[in-house]
Amino acid sequence: MSENFLIDKDLARVIDILDQVKKLNERIEFHKEDSIQSLMASQYEDMKMRFLEELKDILITYKIDVQIQDKAA
């Protein structure tokens, strides 16, 4: 039973991370349009990368190896 709970918890977190990344993408695009707010875009990019690294860690438990490209790539 505890294994099912952990799987459900991981799946819920994956959905949450994907939702957060979607919202961050919108914010990044909005702030990229204004050079004055480019610092905000950079901060959102950093948050996005942290979420993606967490997602990568979760996917590894499912034996899924992913590569995350940096925004500069």
Backbone hydrogen bonds in HBPLUS format (Angstrom, degrees):
<---DONOR---> <-ACCEPTOR-->    atom                        ^
c    i                          cat <-CA-CA->   ^        H-A-AA   ^      H-
h    n   atom  resd res      DA  || num        DHA   H-A  angle D-A-AA Bond
n    s   type  num  typ     dist DA aas  dist angle  dist       angle   num
A0005-PHE N   A0001-MET O   3.09 MM   4  6.41 155.4  2.16 149.7 156.8     1
A0006-LEU N   A0002-SER O   3.00 MM   4  6.26 154.4  2.07 145.7 151.7     2
A0007-ILE N   A0003-GLU O   2.98 MM   4  6.27 158.1  2.03 150.3 156.3     3
A0008-ASP N   A0004-ASN O   2.88 MM   4  6.07 168.0  1.90 152.2 155.6     4
A0009-LYS N   A0005-PHE O   2.87 MM   4  6.03 153.4  1.94 145.0 153.0     5
A0010-ASP N   A0006-LEU O   2.87 MM   4  6.08 157.9  1.92 148.2 153.9     6
A0011-LEU N   A0007-ILE O   2.86 MM   4  6.12 164.7  1.88 157.3 161.3     7
A0012-ALA N   A0008-ASP O   2.93 MM   4  6.07 158.6  1.98 146.5 152.5     8
A0013-ARG N   A0009-LYS O   3.00 MM   4  6.19 150.4  2.09 142.6 150.8     9
A0014-VAL N   A0010-ASP O   2.89 MM   4  6.20 152.2  1.96 150.4 158.1    10
A0015-ILE N   A0011-LEU O   3.10 MM   4  6.39 161.9  2.13 150.1 153.7    11
A0016-ASP N   A0012-ALA O   2.99 MM   4  6.24 157.8  2.04 145.0 151.5    12
A0017-ILE N   A0013-ARG O   2.81 MM   4  6.03 161.6  1.84 154.0 158.6    13
A0018-LEU N   A0014-VAL O   2.97 MM   4  6.19 165.8  1.99 152.7 156.3    14
A0019-ASP N   A0015-ILE O   2.99 MM   4  6.21 152.9  2.06 146.6 154.2    15
A0020-GLN N   A0016-ASP O   2.90 MM   4  6.17 157.4  1.95 150.7 157.0    16
A0021-VAL N   A0017-ILE O   2.86 MM   4  6.11 158.5  1.90 155.3 161.1    17
A0022-LYS N   A0018-LEU O   3.02 MM   4  6.18 156.1  2.08 142.8 149.1    18
A0023-LYS N   A0019-ASP O   3.09 MM   4  6.38 160.6  2.13 149.0 153.5    19
A0024-LEU N   A0020-GLN O   2.86 MM   4  6.10 156.9  1.91 149.0 156.2    20
A0025-ASN N   A0021-VAL O   2.86 MM   4  6.06 154.6  1.92 150.6 156.9    21
A0026-GLU N   A0022-LYS O   3.26 MM   4  6.60 152.8  2.34 143.6 149.7    22
A0027-ARG N   A0023-LYS O   3.08 MM   4  6.43 157.6  2.13 148.2 154.3    23
A0028-ILE N   A0024-LEU O   2.77 MM   4  5.97 157.9  1.82 155.4 161.8    24
A0029-GLU N   A0025-ASN O   3.03 MM   4  6.22 166.5  2.05 148.8 151.7    25
A0030-PHE N   A0026-GLU O   3.04 MM   4  6.23 158.6  2.08 146.2 152.4    26
A0031-HIS N   A0027-ARG O   2.97 MM   4  6.17 161.9  2.00 151.4 155.3    27
A0032-LYS N   A0028-ILE O   2.90 MM   4  6.01 136.3  2.09 147.6 159.6    28
A0034-ASP N   A0031-HIS O   3.38 MM   3  5.61 152.8  2.45 102.7 109.6    29
A0037-GLN N   A0034-ASP O   2.91 MM   3  5.43 137.0  2.10 111.9 123.3    30
A0038-SER N   A0035-SER O   3.28 MM   3  5.08 163.7  2.30 103.8 104.4    31
A0040-MET N   A0037-GLN O   2.95 MM   3  5.31 124.4  2.27 105.9 119.4    32
A0041-ALA N   A0037-GLN O   3.24 MM   4  6.71 153.8  2.31 147.4 154.5    33
A0042-SER N   A0038-SER O   2.95 MM   4  6.24 153.1  2.03 145.8 152.8    34
A0043-GLN N   A0039-LEU O   2.98 MM   4  6.29 151.7  2.06 146.3 153.9    35
A0044-TYR N   A0040-MET O   2.93 MM   4  6.25 156.6  1.99 152.7 159.0    36
A0045-GLU N   A0041-ALA O   2.86 MM   4  6.11 150.7  1.95 146.2 154.9    37
A0046-ASP N   A0042-SER O   2.97 MM   4  6.23 151.9  2.05 144.4 151.4    38
A0047-MET N   A0043-GLN O   3.03 MM   4  6.33 156.8  2.08 146.6 152.4    39
A0048-LYS N   A0044-TYR O   2.89 MM   4  6.10 157.8  1.94 148.3 154.7    40
A0049-MET N   A0045-GLU O   2.96 MM   4  6.24 157.1  2.02 148.7 154.1    41
A0050-ARG N   A0046-ASP O   3.08 MM   4  6.38 152.3  2.16 146.8 154.0    42
A0051-PHE N   A0047-MET O   3.00 MM   4  6.33 157.5  2.06 151.4 157.3    43
A0052-LEU N   A0048-LYS O   2.89 MM   4  6.16 158.1  1.94 151.5 158.1    44
A0053-GLU N   A0049-MET O   2.92 MM   4  6.11 148.7  2.01 144.2 152.2    45
A0054-GLU N   A0050-ARG O   3.07 MM   4  6.31 153.5  2.15 143.6 150.5    46
A0055-LEU N   A0051-PHE O   2.88 MM   4  6.19 155.4  1.94 148.9 156.3    47
A0056-LYS N   A0052-LEU O   2.87 MM   4  6.07 155.1  1.93 143.5 150.3    48
A0057-ASP N   A0053-GLU O   3.03 MM   4  6.30 154.2  2.10 144.3 150.4    49
A0058-ILE N   A0054-GLU O   3.06 MM   4  6.40 153.0  2.13 148.3 155.3    50
A0059-LEU N   A0055-LEU O   2.92 MM   4  6.18 163.4  1.95 155.1 159.6    51
A0060-ILE N   A0056-LYS O   3.01 MM   4  6.22 142.5  2.15 146.3 155.9    52
A0061-THR N   A0058-ILE O   3.06 MM   3  5.53 135.7  2.26 107.6 118.5    53
A0062-TYR N   A0059-LEU O   2.90 MM   3  5.15 145.3  2.02 104.9 115.9    54
A0064-ILE N   A0059-LEU O   3.02 MM   5  5.23 155.2  2.08 135.5 138.1    55
A0063-LYS N   A0060-ILE O   2.86 MM   3  4.76 156.8  1.92 109.2 111.9    56
A0073-ALA N   A0070-ASP O   2.89 MM   3  5.35 157.0  1.94 115.0 122.7    57
